[in-house]
Amino acid sequence: MRYKLRELPGLLTTSQGRRSLFLGQVSRFWPAFRLLAGQHRKYRLKNTRIIAIIGSLGKTTTARTSAAVVSDPKLEGIKNADYAVIQNLLKYSADDSHAVLEIGIEKPGQMSPHARMVRPDIVIVTSIASEHILSFKTLEAIREEKAEMIRALPVNGTAILNADDPNVMWMGSQTKAGIITFGINNDADVKALNISNKFPHGMSFDVLIKGKVYSCSVPVMGRHMVYPSLAALALALVENLDLNEACEALGKVEPVEGRMQPVLLDSGAWVIRDDFKSTRETIWAALDTLKECPAKRKILILGAASEITNDIRYNFHRELGKRIGETVDSVFIINHKEIFRSIRRGAKKSGMDEKKLTRITGNILSVIPLLPRDLGKGDIILVKGRNDQRLARITLALTGKKVGCLIPACPTRLHFCDGCPWLETGQGR
């Protein structure tokens, strides 16, 4: 966990920032901690079924759904890299039948040490997407790195793979372990049928498993959020668990904070809070979900996209504008002038009045007075952006919380604004 020199003063002013810096120094000793955790896995957890969740997108929700079906009460939080994997592994004991571990990476060479330490019995692969494409350069390089966890499976282990992602399915060639697939569009061992958006209550769908159909309703939003439930049901199938009980458990899994999270305002309007990640795949998925939601008025507050390489930047923003014009009634964009103009050109081509596009400069909270004064029942606001912009502050302010922090970007990666001690006072401005 490294930070740039210009980020240090801001980090030192908050408890989370100081903790981030401390952990950065502790990272020098990670190899020794991994060795300790590896021995813990080998001897203390030799009879515990280790389930590793890997992939570019959807890991945290998949970890929650998986923990729900195997009754793992120790899964918590959203931390999934470096020290967090060690910490999470060490909290399990010999009394635990299952341990669900979410494992993330940011650059080449990170997955192999985790695989040697964790020695998984089951690996669930969610997707291969453009997150960290700037570090890996290609999707093939991303899948090659993540496949290290698949290669660590024993012959009697199981890889649970997303049948709709060709890069994930490629991973099946990297192991002699058993393979179970899940999906929506292609044939799979666990396949979703009849998917329906029940906004704001979540999604309902049927699942076909071994010729039998099971009905599921989950309180998470979006067609793309059905995949974590399918992966968990595939896990239940591998572990010979009751599938009806598994479906019931999935119905109690709450949305992950900042990931397609519905928030009801006092006015009766809804906010869909999707402010944690903003790769192009998550942007398309969020817009597709918003398009399906019944509403009299749809409003988008859009921050910056992440991992957009120079070769696709222009076409991406034009396409983004086009999709925005086809989906929402008005949009507020928190981004550079050039990017705003590209999005506006795309939106105009789809027939959207350019007056419906507004660029927000400076304080992100200045978007709030620009929202319709009659905001109320039947209105949906999608807040979409990446975590360092902290667009969560907009949702929190709309719910009535006092927001005094106005920094344009926050380098601290260990918390949400909701729990930050400087949210109200604005220290570190």
C-alpha positions in Angstrom: 0.0 0.0 0.0 2.0 3.0 -1.3 1.0 6.7 -1.4 2.4 9.6 -3.3 4.4 12.3 -1.4 1.7 14.9 -2.1 -0.9 12.7 -0.4 1.0 12.5 2.9 -0.2 15.8 4.6 -3.9 14.9 4.0 -3.4 11.3 5.3 -1.7 12.5 8.5 -4.8 14.6 9.4 -7.2 11.7 9.8 -7.1 8.5 11.9 -7.9 6.4 8.8 -5.0 8.1 6.9 -2.6 7.5 9.7 -3.7 3.8 9.8 -3.2 3.6 6.0 0.4 4.9 6.4 1.1 2.5 9.3 -0.1 -0.5 7.3 2.1 0.7 4.4 5.1 0.3 6.8 3.9 -3.0 8.1 3.7 -4.3 4.5 7.5 -4.7 4.6 6.8 -7.7 6.9 4.0 -9.3 4.9 6.2 -12.3 3.7 6.7 -13.3 7.4 3.0 -12.8 8.2 2.1 -14.9 5.1 4.3 -17.7 6.3 2.6 -17.6 9.7 -0.8 -17.6 8.1 0.2 -20.4 5.8 1.2 -22.6 8.8 -2.1 -21.7 10.4 -3.9 -22.9 7.3 -1.8 -26.1 7.0 -2.2 -27.3 10.6 -5.1 -25.5 12.4 -7.4 -25.3 9.4 -6.5 -28.6 7.7 -10.2 -29.8 8.0 -11.7 -26.4 7.2 -13.1 -26.0 3.7 -11.4 -22.9 2.2 -13.4 -21.0 -0.4 -11.4 -18.4 -2.3 -13.4 -15.7 -4.2 -11.4 -14.1 -7.0 -12.2 -12.0 -10.1 -12.3 -8.4 -11.3 -15.8 -7.5 -10.3 -18.5 -8.8 -7.9 -16.1 -10.4 -5.4 -17.5 -8.7 -2.3 -21.1 -9.5 -3.1 -20.2 -13.1 -4.1 -18.3 -13.5 -0.8 -21.4 -12.4 1.1 -23.7 -14.7 -0.8 -21.3 -17.6 -0.4 -20.9 -17.0 3.3 -24.7 -16.9 3.6 -25.2 -20.4 2.1 -22.3 -22.1 4.1 -23.2 -20.2 7.3 -19.8 -18.5 7.7 -20.4 -15.8 10.3 -16.8 -14.5 10.3 -16.9 -12.9 6.9 -17.0 -9.1 7.3 -15.9 -5.9 5.7 -14.7 -5.2 2.2 -10.9 -5.5 2.6 -9.5 -8.2 0.3 -5.9 -7.5 -0.5 -2.4 -8.0 1.0 -2.6 -7.7 4.8 -6.4 -8.2 4.8 -6.2 -11.7 3.3 -3.7 -12.7 6.0 -5.9 -11.1 8.7 -9.0 -12.8 7.4 -7.4 -16.2 7.3 -6.0 -16.0 10.8 -9.5 -15.3 12.3 -10.7 -18.8 11.5 -10.2 -21.7 13.8 -10.3 -25.5 13.6 -14.0 -25.3 14.7 -15.0 -23.6 11.5 -16.3 -25.9 8.8 -15.9 -23.3 6.1 -13.9 -20.1 5.5 -14.8 -17.7 2.8 -12.0 -15.5 1.7 -12.3 -12.6 -0.8 -8.9 -12.1 -2.5 -8.1 -9.1 -4.6 -4.9 -8.0 -6.4 -3.7 -4.8 -8.0 -0.6 -5.7 -10.0 1.4 -8.7 -11.4 3.0 -11.1 -8.9 0.5 -10.7 -6.1 -1.8 -13.8 -6.5 0.8 -16.5 -6.3 1.8 -15.8 -2.7 -1.9 -15.7 -1.7 -2.5 -19.0 -3.4 0.4 -20.7 -1.6 -0.8 -19.4 1.7 -4.6 -20.1 1.3 -4.4 -23.5 -0.5 -8.1 -23.4 -1.4 -10.5 -26.3 -1.6 -12.9 -24.3 -3.8 -12.3 -21.2 -6.0 -15.1 -19.1 -7.3 -14.2 -16.8 -10.3 -16.6 -14.0 -10.8 -15.3 -12.2 -13.9 -12.4 -10.8 -15.8 -12.8 -7.1 -16.6 -10.8 -3.9 -17.0 -10.2 -3.1 -13.3 -6.4 -2.7 -13.0 -6.0 -2.8 -16.8 -3.4 0.0 -16.4 -1.2 -2.3 -14.4 -1.7 -5.5 -16.4 -2.2 -3.9 -19.9 -4.4 -6.7 -21.2 -7.3 -8.9 -20.0 -5.2 -12.0 -20.9 -2.6 -10.8 -18.4 -5.2 -10.3 -15.7 -6.7 -13.8 -16.2 -3.2 -15.3 -16.2 -2.4 -13.7 -12.9 -5.7 -14.6 -11.2 -5.4 -18.2 -12.5 -2.6 -18.8 -10.0 -5.4 -19.4 -7.4 -7.0 -21.9 -9.7 -3.7 -23.7 -10.3 -3.4 -24.1 -6.5 -6.5 -26.3 -6.3 -6.0 -29.9 -5.5 -7.3 -32.6 -7.8 -10.3 -33.2 -5.5 -11.0 -29.4 -5.4 -13.5 -27.5 -7.4 -13.4 -24.4 -9.6 -16.7 -22.6 -9.9 -16.6 -20.5 -13.1 -18.8 -17.9 -14.7 -20.0 -19.5 -17.9 -20.8 -16.2 -19.5 -17.2 -14.9 -19.3 -14.8 -16.5 -21.9 -11.7 -15.4 -19.9 -13.1 -17.1 -16.8 -13.9 -20.2 -18.7 -10.3 -20.3 -20.0 -9.2 -20.8 -16.4 -10.8 -24.3 -16.5 -7.9 -25.3 -18.7 -5.5 -24.4 -15.9 -6.6 -27.1 -13.4 -7.3 -30.8 -13.0 -9.9 -30.0 -10.3 -13.6 -30.4 -10.9 -15.5 -27.6 -12.7 -18.9 -26.3 -12.0 -20.3 -23.4 -14.0 -22.9 -20.7 -13.4 -24.5 -18.2 -15.8 -27.4 -16.4 -17.4 -26.7 -16.3 -21.2 -24.9 -19.6 -21.8 -25.5 -23.2 -20.8 -24.4 -23.7 -17.2 -24.7 -26.2 -14.3 -26.5 -23.4 -12.4 -28.5 -21.2 -14.8 -30.7 -18.2 -14.1 -34.1 -18.0 -15.9 -36.9 -15.4 -15.9 -34.9 -12.6 -14.3 -37.1 -9.7 -13.2 -36.2 -6.2 -11.7 -38.3 -5.6 -8.6 -37.0 -2.1 -7.8 -36.5 -1.1 -5.0 -36.8 -4.5 -3.5 -34.1 -6.3 -5.6 -34.2 -9.0 -8.2 -36.3 -12.2 -8.6 -35.3 -15.1 -10.8 -35.6 -18.9 -11.2 -32.6 -21.1 -11.2 -32.2 -24.4 -13.1 -30.0 -27.0 -11.4 -29.9 -30.6 -12.5 -33.3 -30.4 -14.2 -35.0 -28.8 -11.2 -36.1 -25.2 -10.9 -35.7 -23.1 -7.7 -37.2 -19.6 -7.1 -35.0 -16.9 -5.6 -35.5 -13.3 -4.6 -32.5 -11.2 -3.5 -32.4 -7.6 -2.2 -29.7 -6.5 -4.5 -30.2 -4.4 -7.7 -29.2 -5.3 -11.2 -29.0 -8.2 -13.6 -25.3 -8.3 -13.0 -25.9 -8.8 -9.3 -27.7 -12.1 -10.0 -24.3 -13.7 -10.7 -23.2 -13.7 -7.1 -26.3 -15.6 -6.1 -25.7 -18.1 -8.9 -22.1 -18.6 -7.7 -23.3 -19.2 -4.2 -25.9 -21.8 -5.3 -23.1 -23.5 -7.3 -21.2 -23.6 -4.0 -24.2 -25.1 -2.2 -24.4 -27.7 -5.0 -20.7 -28.6 -4.5 -21.1 -28.9 -0.7 -24.3 -30.9 -1.0 -26.3 -28.3 0.9 -30.1 -28.0 0.7 -30.7 -25.7 -2.3 -34.1 -24.4 -1.0 -32.4 -23.3 2.2 -29.6 -21.8 0.2 -32.2 -19.7 -1.8 -33.8 -18.6 1.4 -30.4 -17.5 2.8 -29.7 -15.5 -0.3 -32.9 -13.5 0.3 -31.3 -12.1 3.5 -28.1 -10.9 2.0 -28.0 -7.1 2.1 -26.5 -5.0 -0.7 -22.8 -4.1 -0.2 -22.3 -0.5 0.7 -21.8 1.7 -2.3 -22.6 -1.0 -4.8 -26.0 -0.6 -6.4 -27.4 0.2 -2.9 -30.9 1.6 -2.8 -31.4 4.5 -0.4 -34.8 6.0 0.3 -34.9 9.8 0.9 -37.5 11.6 3.1 -39.0 13.1 0.0 -39.9 9.6 -1.3 -37.3 9.6 -4.0 -34.8 6.8 -4.3 -31.0 7.1 -4.7 -29.1 4.1 -6.2 -25.7 4.5 -4.6 -23.0 3.0 -6.8 -20.0 5.1 -5.8 -17.3 2.5 -5.0 -16.1 1.4 -8.4 -16.4 3.0 -11.8 -14.8 0.8 -14.5 -16.6 0.9 -17.8 -18.2 -2.5 -17.2 -19.8 -1.2 -13.9 -21.0 2.0 -15.6 -22.8 0.0 -18.4 -24.3 -2.3 -15.8 -25.5 0.6 -13.6 -27.1 2.3 -16.6 -28.7 -0.9 -17.8 -30.2 -1.4 -14.4 -31.5 2.2 -14.2 -33.1 1.7 -17.6 -35.1 -1.2 -16.3 -36.3 0.6 -13.2 -39.8 2.0 -13.3 -39.7 5.7 -12.6 -41.4 9.0 -13.7 -38.0 10.7 -13.7 -34.4 9.4 -13.8 -31.4 11.5 -12.8 -27.8 10.6 -13.1 -24.9 12.1 -11.0 -21.8 10.9 -12.7 -18.2 11.1 -11.5 -15.1 10.0 -13.3 -14.6 6.6 -14.8 -11.5 4.6 -13.9 -9.1 2.5 -15.8 -9.9 4.2 -19.2 -6.9 3.8 -21.4 -6.0 6.5 -23.9 -6.8 4.3 -27.0 -10.4 4.0 -26.0 -11.0 7.3 -24.1 -12.7 9.3 -26.9 -14.9 6.5 -28.2 -15.8 5.4 -24.6 -17.0 8.9 -23.6 -19.0 9.3 -26.8 -20.7 5.9 -26.2 -21.3 6.9 -22.6 -23.1 10.0 -23.7 -25.2 8.0 -26.1 -26.3 5.6 -23.4 -26.9 8.4 -21.0 -29.2 10.1 -23.6 -31.1 6.8 -24.0 -31.5 6.2 -20.3 -31.9 9.3 -18.1 -33.9 12.6 -18.1 -31.0 14.7 -16.8 -27.4 14.2 -15.9 -24.9 16.1 -13.7 -21.3 15.3 -14.6 -18.3 15.8 -12.2 -15.4 15.6 -14.5 -13.0 17.5 -16.8 -14.3 19.9 -19.4 -13.0 17.9 -22.3 -14.6 14.7 -21.0 -17.9 16.6 -20.4 -17.9 17.8 -24.0 -17.3 14.3 -25.4 -20.2 12.9 -23.3 -22.4 15.8 -24.3 -21.7 15.2 -28.0 -22.7 11.5 -27.6 -25.9 12.5 -25.7 -26.9 15.0 -28.3 -26.6 12.4 -31.0 -29.0 10.2 -29.2 -31.5 13.1 -29.1 -30.9 14.4 -25.6 -31.3 18.2 -25.1 -27.9 19.6 -24.2 -29.6 21.7 -21.5 -30.2 18.4 -19.6 -26.5 18.0 -19.2 -24.8 20.0 -16.4 -21.1 20.1 -15.5 -20.4 20.4 -11.8 -17.1 22.2 -10.9 -15.5 22.6 -7.5 -17.5 21.4 -4.5 -19.4 18.2 -5.4 -22.2 19.1 -3.0 -23.0 22.0 -5.3 -25.0 19.5 -7.3 -27.7 19.3 -4.6 -29.3 22.7 -5.1 -29.5 21.9 -8.9 -31.6 18.9 -8.4 -35.4 19.3 -9.1 -37.1 21.1 -6.2 -40.1 18.8 -6.5 -38.0 15.7 -6.1 -40.2 13.0 -4.7 -41.9 9.6 -5.1 -41.3 8.1 -8.5 -37.9 9.8 -8.9 -34.6 7.8 -9.0 -31.2 9.3 -8.7 -28.2 7.1 -9.7 -25.0 8.3 -8.1 -22.1 6.6 -10.0 -18.4 7.3 -9.5 -15.2 5.9 -8.2 -14.3 5.7 -4.5 -11.6 8.4 -4.4 -14.1 11.0 -5.4 -16.3 10.1 -2.4 -19.6 10.8 -4.2 -21.1 9.0 -1.2 -21.1 12.5 0.4 -23.8 13.5 -2.0 -26.1 10.7 -0.9 -25.3 11.3 2.8 -26.2 15.0 2.4 -29.4 14.1 0.7 -30.4 11.9 3.6 -29.9 14.8 6.0 -26.4 14.1 7.3 -24.2 17.1 7.9 -21.3 17.0 5.4 -18.4 19.3 6.1 -15.7 17.5 4.2 -15.2 19.1 0.8 -11.9 17.6 -0.4 -12.1 16.8 -4.1 -10.3 13.4 -3.8 -9.5 11.2 -0.8 -6.5 8.8 -1.0 -7.5 6.8 2.0 -8.6 3.3 0.9 -9.7 1.8 4.2 -13.1 3.3 4.9 -16.3 4.8 3.6 -17.4 8.4 4.2 -20.2 7.1 6.4 -17.8 6.1 9.2 -15.2 8.9 8.7 -14.7 11.1 11.8 -14.1 14.1 9.6 -17.3 13.8 7.6 -19.1 16.5 9.5 -16.2 18.7 10.6 -14.3 18.7 7.3 -10.8 18.4 8.9 -8.1 17.8 6.3 -9.9 20.0 3.8 
